[in-house]
Amino acid sequence: MKSEAKVVLAVAAALLAMELVARPFEPRLSLDLAHIRGFDQLAERVGKASNGGEEASPVLVLGNSLARNGVDAEVLTEGLRDAGMKEPRLVFMTADSTDIAQWLYGYRRYLDGPGAKPALVLLFTARSHLSDRRIQGPEAMGAYYVANGDVQSFLREDAGSLDSACSFLLGRVSRLFAARGRVRPLLFYNWVPGYEVAARQINQGLGDGALADEPPAHGSGEEVGEVGEVQPGGEKSAQSFHRLERLIETVRESGVKLVIVTVPLPEPYRMPEAIREICRKNEVPISLVGESAWLPDGRFPDGYHLNPEGAAEFMEALSSELKGMLSE
């Protein structure tokens, strides 16, 4: 028993040492993770713009890589100014592979909790990012998005399964676990000879996905998929949008105006009628400028995200709608 206890203590000490070493280097694992770690400064930046002697109007750009690539800051700022906003200053919460779950809890943690009030929240989204789907990357939710005061709410309303809840709780105590999708390739591919070949051979021997049957690393650049969970038999469950309603309520209660903006994609799409109804009921303006595929294919070099020219054209089209929306 003593030897077993020593082994356990040694493993625990090794994990703790790895955790302490990994945390300072965490932002270097990817640009997206560095962006996420900068969320702690959002409240300060919003506060400085609105209360720090600057006569400025902080505007939160909320979304994922569609927003990050689709927003031309200069054109949007000019459009907001033309719509009557005094000295708009953009701040971004646009991490990769995020949707309404991260946007809801991230806003609550980094802005609503500290009492930071932007003058406006622009939520950029496509059709598939506002529904109540299974949480993508619960460990990242635990590490980066859910505030201490919202832990019970997340476990009760959004975790969805015991496995997801366990990953969420592990992510809260271990950034190494939360970022394992980035750490593992760096360690194994760079330091273990033959790992890539061996992993491929094992995958082929055990069947496709044997070692790859994990969710994409949070911030891998892959956006989450279509609306609705697939149920046994291949049918999709009914769509629900409770997280969107909770975000609208949170933003409204803080006295901040919210505008939802659809982002152009190569193919046309239509926002679900339930989302339109929620916006009507809560008097939230929604721009449908992104629904029709009005930009040429050349504006989507990777088949999904806008290039700088496409972003400028998108912002010009949005700017023409902002004046009416901001006066509502």
Secondary structure, 3 states (H helix, E strand, C coil): CHHHHHHHHHHHHHHHHHHHHHHHHHHHHCHHHHHHHHHHHHHHHHHHHHHCCCCCEEEEEECCHHHHHHCCHHHHHHHHHHCCCCCEEEEEECCCCCCHHHHHHHHHHHHHCCCCCCCEEEEEECHHHCCCCCCCCHHHHHHHHCCHHHHHHHHHHCCCCHHHHHHHHHHHHCHHHHCHHHHHHHHHHHHCCCHHHHHHHHHHHHCCCCCCCCCCCCCCCCCCCCCCCECCCCCECCCCCHHHHHHHHHHHHCCCEEEEEECCCCCCCCCCHHHHHHHHHHCCCEECCCCCCCCCHHHCCCCCCCCHHHHHHHHHHHHHHHHHHHCC
